[in-house]
Amino acid sequence: MKYDFTTIMDRRGKDAIAVDLPGKGGGFAPGGPKEGFDLIPMWVADMNFATAPSIIEAIQKRISHPAFGYFGPSDAYFDAIINWQKVRNGVEGLTKEEIGYENRVLGGLVSALNAFASHGDGVLVHSPTYIGFTKSIEGAGYRIVHSRMKRDEQGVWRMDYEDMDAKLKENKIHVAVFCNPHNPTGRVWEPEEIQKAMEVYKENDCIVIADEIWSDLILEGYHHTPVQSVSEDAKNRTIALYAPSKTFNLAGLIGSYHIIYHPYLRDRVLASSSKCHYNSMNVLSMHALVGAYQKEGQEWVDELRQVLSRNVDYAYNYILEHFEGISLAKPQGTYMLFLNCEEWCKKHGKTTDELLRAGWDVGVAWQDGRPFHAEYGIRVNLALPFSRVQEAFRRLNEYVF
């Protein structure tokens, strides 16, 4: 490979909560590993890979000029997004006016909710549910109504369209959040599935906020379909949220964007997001996006997807072979596994807390899945060098399962 996805980075003391928080109390980290085990960070959804060289070069070039005053987004910024969406997602005709900056995808989510819902209103969200949705939606004063997804006979996660329709009608909901690809299950929706969901939303006069932050991290054999691409109605009903942060490990720089085609939706969201006066771009995040969305960045992502696909294949097959009583659907996108440990816990008389603690004790820093609305769930980040994935599962096999 042209790029380095094998070096094990030492992130300690380099502003990474994934490795610096464990053992210090608070947050989602129950504690550091026992003596004799180093930490393998598999909880926070960021990557343990160096970002694309084109991003570093773009930031270094900007830093070489010593003035960092007020600025506006450049034409290069919008051109980079337009070209990226065209090449990666087949989006034609996207214009500068249809793109807007957002301070994080979750910030854009709240701005959109504030534009189209009143405090106390219900918001439809699929379950299992990304913890960031729960905290942002409820923290902003809205009420989450869950439509539970189900696994079919092949173990694939599916939406329940009848349940969605019933929940929308029963709760008089007119704003829904749609995660595409889905976090935490890793499901990459087929065009027909998105179309059926959008028909349900249309029937119930529902604005759709589509979180597409994982859209670049599609595993081999699958393809991302933007929600706005499935029909003209979907294009004009949807507020789509994107970011280079998940793709290129840039969460610490802050910087996301929306694509909104319908002028009415766009004007309302822009009015909402501008009122706090904090929804403004960092100059370095702008240059980071431009660096990321170049040809070299595309090549880097294509190699990354190969690495993640290998990691997912290995972990999935290892679990099936070695961990009796642990079930999961094989992810089609993202770099997260979502384990169902109910059968194993009940068979061995263990609680979810005890199982989680056993992993953390030997340095496998995985994430409690209960905040995602899975009683026996554990979420596992596989965006690490392959050697670390192998070591993590060796430890789980020897010391935990």
Stockholm file with secondary structure:
# STOCKHOLM 1.0

chainA/1-401         MKYDFTTIMDRRGKDAIAVDLPGKGGGFAPGGPKEGFDLIPMWVADMNFATAPSIIEAIQKRISHPAFGYFGPSDAYFDAIINWQKVRNGVEGLTKEEIGYENRVLGGLVSALNAFASHGDGVLVHSPTYIGFTKSIEGAGYRIVHSRMKRDEQGVWRMDYEDMDAKLKENKIHVAVFCNPHNPTGRVWEPEEIQKAMEVYKENDCIVIADEIWSDLILEGYHHTPVQSVSEDAKNRTIALYAPSKTFNLAGLIGSYHIIYHPYLRDRVLASSSKCHYNSMNVLSMHALVGAYQKEGQEWVDELRQVLSRNVDYAYNYILEHFEGISLAKPQGTYMLFLNCEEWCKKHGKTTDELLRAGWDVGVAWQDGRPFHAEYGIRVNLALPFSRVQEAFRRLNEYVF
#=GR chainA/1-401 SS CCSCCCCCCCCTTSSCHHHHSTTSCSTTCCCCCCTTCCCEECSSSSCSSCCCHHHHHHHHHHHTSCCCCCCCCCHHHHHHHHHHHHHHHCCCSCCGGGEEEESSHHHHHHHHHHHHCCTTCEEEEEESCCHHHHHHHHHTTCEEEEEECEECTTSCEECCHHHHHHHHHHTTCCEEEEESSCTTTCCCCCHHHHHHHHHHHHHTTCEEEEECTTTTCBCTTCCCCCGGGSCHHHHHHEEEEECSHHHHTCGGGCCEEEECCSHHHHHHHHHHHHTTSCCCCCHHHHHHHHHHTSHHHHHHHHHHHHHHHHHHHHHHHHHHHHCTTCBCCCCSBSSEEEEECHHHHHHHTCCHHHHHHHHHHTTEECEESGGGTCTTEEEEECCSCHHHHHHHHHHIIIIIC
#=GC SS_cons         CCSCCCCCCCCTTSSCHHHHSTTSCSTTCCCCCCTTCCCEECSSSSCSSCCCHHHHHHHHHHHTSCCCCCCCCCHHHHHHHHHHHHHHHCCCSCCGGGEEEESSHHHHHHHHHHHHCCTTCEEEEEESCCHHHHHHHHHTTCEEEEEECEECTTSCEECCHHHHHHHHHHTTCCEEEEESSCTTTCCCCCHHHHHHHHHHHHHTTCEEEEECTTTTCBCTTCCCCCGGGSCHHHHHHEEEEECSHHHHTCGGGCCEEEECCSHHHHHHHHHHHHTTSCCCCCHHHHHHHHHHTSHHHHHHHHHHHHHHHHHHHHHHHHHHHHCTTCBCCCCSBSSEEEEECHHHHHHHTCCHHHHHHHHHHTTEECEESGGGTCTTEEEEECCSCHHHHHHHHHHIIIIIC
//
